[in-house]
Amino acid sequence: MKSLRKGTALPEKVAVGMSGGIDSTVTAYLLKEEGYEVVGLTMKIWDGPAPREPAGRGCYGPGGVSDIEDAKRAASVLGIRHFVIDVRSDYEKDVLDYFSTEYARGRTPNPCVVCNARIKFGSFIGKARSGGIPFDLFATGHYARVRRDAATGRYNLLRGLDGPKDQSYFLYRLSQEQLSRILFPLGDHAKKDVKELALKAGFAECLKRRESQDFLEPADYASLLKDPPVPGDIVDAAGNVIGRHRGIAFYTIGQRRSLGLAGMKEPHYVVRIDTARNEIVAGRKAELMNDGLRAENVHWIAPFDDRPEGPVTAKIRSTAPAAPCRADPLRDGSLAVYFDEPQESITPGQSVVLYAGDCVLGGGTITEAFRK
């Protein structure tokens, strides 16, 4: 039997995190075809009633009830055991509270990054094992790759081969311990190939299901905030009042829609959020451009000084291209990044993730953007 983790023996048992969608279902299918003994696990994170009618797809929301049912059906077709793991309390503490706190600080949170590190590859696995479910490795349908460096013994996180679908950005906070027990079977596949595999394996229903694109379903962030949003002023860079906002939690850097500034001579965007004054600072697109940032809560997959030779690039959001830069880890544990070219909408609260080629070096939470 050929191992999906090159250079290692083939363990017998793999648990697959199943959402009921095409990616996790094909992941379980590939592992079973590979010869692994597969078991399916699904997180229970929604702590509310079942939906009366479909409301779209999101990571967190009433649709989680139907996700569990979809995962059960997929596991049944695959002929594998399936378990639902209740992580609602951990999710509320580690993801929902973080989400609310960040918005209250005027920052734009990245719940997927936090969920992956603390829940999906953390308490979810731990609760499954403590519940008596034995497995050697854990697999998900992420488009990323893990490779062990024979020279150092460390595990490297790499981009998925399908560039537009690559999800390594959301995984940069994983530890060596976590990476040593992970399989990403889809990392070597293109999405179109995964769809073909789904059809071949008899999972045409998965192709009809809308993929989750947002964190919250429906996207009503106010429902997760501990304190009700407070309306305030929209001002320009000089402090002149040019409009009103309905609460800073509804806005993010670079946003143009919903500002209500249609009468301005030039389009205006959110360029800064002042929580102390409860103000949104709006300006022209040129004011969104910065060529430097600072980040805190920095995590390195391996020591930064041991990085592969070659240029370093950085992504300031999951959909942004990786931009050439210089990265300087600071003595206080924070990180300064200087881009070769100005970047648009560097957003506090989002993650900056550093790469050397396809290898993820690490990253941190953006605290400020600046011009050199």
Protein Blocks (a to p, Z undefined) as FASTA:
>chain_A
ZZfbghiacdfbdcdddehiaklmmmmmmmmmnopacddddddfbfcdddfbdebjafbd
jklmmmmmmmmmmmmmnopacddddfklmmmmmmmmmmmmmmmnopacdfklmmmmmmmm
mmmmmmmmmnopacfbdcdfbdcdddddfknopacddddfblmlocklmmmmpcfklmmm
cccfklmpcfklmmmmmmmnopammmmpccdfbfbdcdbfklmpmbdcdddddddfkopa
fbdcebjklpcehiaghnlpmmpmbdcddfbdcfknopacdddfklmpccbdcdehiacf
bdfklpceddddddfbfkbccddddddddfkopacdddfbdcehiaehiacdddehjbcf
bdcddfbdcdZZ
